[in-house]
Amino acid sequence: MSSYTLKIKLLSDTTFGRGDGVAGLVDQEVEHDRYGFPYLRGRTLKGLLSEECDNLVAVIPDETQRGHWQKVADKLFGKPGSTLDTQAIMYVGDACLPSDLRTAIAAQLDVESEKKRKNKGYKPALTDTDILESLTTIRRQTAINPENGASAERSLRSARVILRELPFESKLLFAKKLNQESEEDQDILALLVVGTLALRRMGSGRNRGRGHVQCTLWDIENNSEITQDISYIERFGK
């Protein structure tokens, strides 16, 4: 089994939306765990990667090459209604903040929670709300009435956004050990590399200025960034 890490750096404020809000606070809340750490679900990230790869394959002018790379994409991401023979060979984990940071803060939150459990009058020095608010902020926007240039009535909306510059990491696990000497596995990595580089927007509002990101792919075993290896890009370009 091979494993890689997809690293995501937020270049702009981003909303990894969870589909609902908090009454009286925000109309759109970010996905976060019980400690207050925001994250992006692996299923969503896999869909974004698959979409970028499909877009790249679709513009290949040569029909034979396009068909070849589509088969590679189907093997990598699977197809709807996949059987055991046609299911995806790659599992995409949730994109989270660095594990050492989360582990250290989670341990402190557990200590505070235990103190509160034993002493009902104890006020925790650190809570999950503190963590969430330190990593995010709330943005508000309104629609403009085109006739008079004023704010449209009852159009004010608020959304929580994750602050720019924060790093996220997702584990990519493969069902088999990838052999970099194999032509088939070279194609799989080539498509994954170009798809990773093409992924530059994610989250809610990514078509309206939010969610600008920079993604890189890392080989865990060798601790090297393979998106810097031009040979993979050249392989797809051929």
Helices and strands as residue ranges (DSSP letters): E 3-10, H 42-58, H 63-77, E 90-92, H 99-118, H 128-135, E 136-141, E 157-162, E 167-174, H 183-198, E 213-219, E 224-225, G 226-228, H 230-237
